[in-house]
Amino acid sequence: MGKCSGRCTLVAFCCLQLVAALQRQIFDFLGYQWAPILANFLHIMAVILGIFGTVQYRSRYLILYAAWLVLWVGWNAFIICFYLEVGQLSQDRDFIMTFNTSLHRSWWMENGPGCLVTPVLNSRLALEDHHVISVTGCLLDYPYIEALSSALQIFLALFGFVFACYVSKVFLEEEDSFDFIGGFDSYGYQAPQKTSHLQLQPLYTWVRVASVPHPPAYSSLDRWSPKRRCPEARITMGRRAPWRRLG
């Protein structure tokens, strides 16, 4: 019952991680955030690997899943520090999230709760093929939304890491307690022995052998007697030959 509870809890956390990662992937696609898109894709693959390892009792897959969660926690911690501009990090460094391919920011910048977007016409700050907008009235600014999203990912990753370590430990103990090569030794089971030579079985051959009686002793006078020879010949030809087993 305990093993089932641990496995079920881990699968539940993996499903929550998968839903949260897909939701974040959609909004990062809308905001052209290529670095988070790549990280989210790897995270989705790792979560699917964790679910498969939990269902199929694969401890190695769970170890890989737990190792990825450590990197995932570090990445989300960096996202929080980036949007909150902790230390030397600044949001003006657009190449970090978009690989310096565009000037797009987070999708929540213009579409946050209560945000009012107003285009600024004839602005000197506008670059070619770009326009300047003014965002006001937001109930929650987009840096805090991104920080809360990363904090949720860290929360799920920590719980997933703990349960992945626990379940993988249970799987490893079960593998050690049952040896797949000699696991039946405790039950008196003996595997069939392989022999390199064929076992030779005796071969019996039945041969019909006709018994020929020894000629009786005749005297020199009765040797050429037809009365003496004819009865003996009839008796010899009328007998049935017995069966004998050779070998």
N, C-alpha and C positions, 0 to 999 in steps of 0.2 A: 504493500500500500504506500509505503514511504517513497519507494522508487518511482511508482506511478505518479505521485504528487509532485516530485521534483521534475520529472520529465514533462508533465502537463504544464507546470508553472513556467518552465523554460520555453516551451512551445508558445505559450500565451504571450510572454515578453517578446519573443521573436516576431510574432504576428503584429504586436503593437509597434515594434521597431520598423517593420516593413511598411506599415500604413503611414507612419510618421515620415519615413524616408521618401516614399512616393509623393506624399503631399509637399514635402520640401523640394523635391526634384521638379515638380510642376511649376512652382513659383520661381525657382532658379532659371528654368527654361524661359519663362516669360520675361525675366530681367536680364537674360543673356549673361549670366554669371557662370563662365565656363569652368573655372576652378572648382566651385562647389558642385557643378553638374558632374564632373569627373569623380569627385570624392563620393558623391551620393550613389553613383553607379557602382563603384567598388563596394560600398557599404551594403547595397541591396544584394549583390552577389554573395557577400559574406553572411548575411542573415539567412539567405536561402540555404547556404551550406550548413549553417548551424541547425536549421530546422531538419534538414535531411539527416545530419549526424545524430540528432536526438531521436528521430523516429526509427532509424535503422541501427541504433546502438553502435555508432562509429565514434570512438573516443578521439581519434586523430582529427576528425573534422571539427569536433568541439574545441580541441586545443587551438587549431587554426582560427576558429571563430573568436575565441577568447583573446588570442594575440592581436587580432584585428581591432577588437574593441578598445584595446589600450591605445592604438594609434588613432582611433575614432574619437576618443575622449580628448586627446591632445589637439586634434584638428578643430574640434568644436570650441575648445578653450581659446585657441587662436582666433576663431571667428568672433567670439565675445570680446576679446581684447581689441580686435581690429575695429569693430563698429562702435565700441565705447571709447576708442582712441586712448588706450592705456599705454603709458610710456611713450616711446617714439613712433608708435603706429598712428597712421592718419588715413582717413577715408579719401583723401585727395590722391592717393596712390592707386589709381584705377587698374593698373596693370596686374595687381595682385589677384583680383577676382576675374578680370576679363582677359588676362594675358595680353593686355595693351592692344586689344583689337577693336575696342569701341569705348564710348564714353557713357555707357549705360550704368545705372546704379541699380539698387534693389527695386524689385517690382512694388514693394510696399511703400516706396517713396512717394509715388503718385496715387496709389490706390489704397492707402491706409484708411482706417476707420475715421470718418468725418473729414477727410482731407479735401480741400478745395483747390483745384489746379487752375491757375490763371496764366495764359501766355503773355510774355513780355515782348511787345513789338519794338522794332528799331533799336535793339540793344547792341551796344558795341562789343559785348562779351560773346555774342553768338558767333560760332564758327560756321564755315561753309557747310551747307546742307544740314544745319542744326538750328534749333530754336531754344530760347531761354524761357523757362516757366517759373512761376512763383507758387509755392505750395503753402497753404495756410489752413488753420482750423483743425489740424489733426488732433484726435484724442490721444493718440500714442504715436510718437515719432518712429520712423522705420528702423533706426538703430536699435531701439529697445525691442521691437518685434523680432528682429533677427537674433538679438541676444537671448530672448525668451525661447525662440525655436531651438537654438543651440543648447540652452540649458536643459530643455526637455530631452534632447538627444543624449546628453551626458547622463541624465537621470536614468533613462532606459538602459544605456550602455553599462552603467555600474551594476544594476540589478542583473542584467544579462550576463555580465562577467562572473558574478558570484555564483549564479546558478549553473553556468557552463562549467566552472571548475568543480562544483559539487557533483554534477551528473557525470562528468568525465571521470572523476575519481571512482564513482560507483561502478562505471563500466569497466575500468581497469582492474578493480578488485574482483569483479566477476570473471574477467579473462584470466586472472592469476589463479583463481580457485578451481577453474576447470581447464585442464590441459586438453587441447583438441587432439593431441597425438596419443597420449596415454590416459585419457580421461575416464576410461572404463575399468581401469585397474582396480579401483576400490570396490567395484561390483563383481569381481571375479571374471571379468570378460577377457578373453584371450583372442587377439587378432589372428587370423589364419596366417600360417607361416608360408613364406614364398620359397620354393625350392627351385634350384637352378637345373635339376635333372628330372626327367620324367620318371614316374614310378612304374616299374615294369610289373605287369600282371602275368601270371602263368596262362599259357595258351594250351587248351586241350584240343586234340585232334582225334576224331573217331575214324578208325580204319577197319574195314571189313577184311578179316584174314581168314582164308579157307584153310581149315585143318586137314592135312593129308595124313591118314594113318600109316603107320609103319607097315611095310609088307610082311605078312606072316612068313614064318620060316617054312619053306617047302623042301621037301626032299628032292633029290635029283630025279626021282621017277615021276613025282606029281608036278614038276615045274611046268611041263608043257601040256598039262591036262586041261582041256577046255571046260570040264565040269568044275574044276577047282577055281578057275579064273573068273568065270561069269558071275557067280554069286557075289564074290568080293567086289567086282566092278560095279554091280548094281547097288550094293550097300554104300560104296564110296560116293557115287554120283547122287544118291538120294538124300544124303545128309545136308543139313543147313549149316552154313559157315557161321560161327559165333562172332560177336562184336567185342573188340578189345580197345581199351583206351591207352593211347600212347602219351607219354609226357608226365 
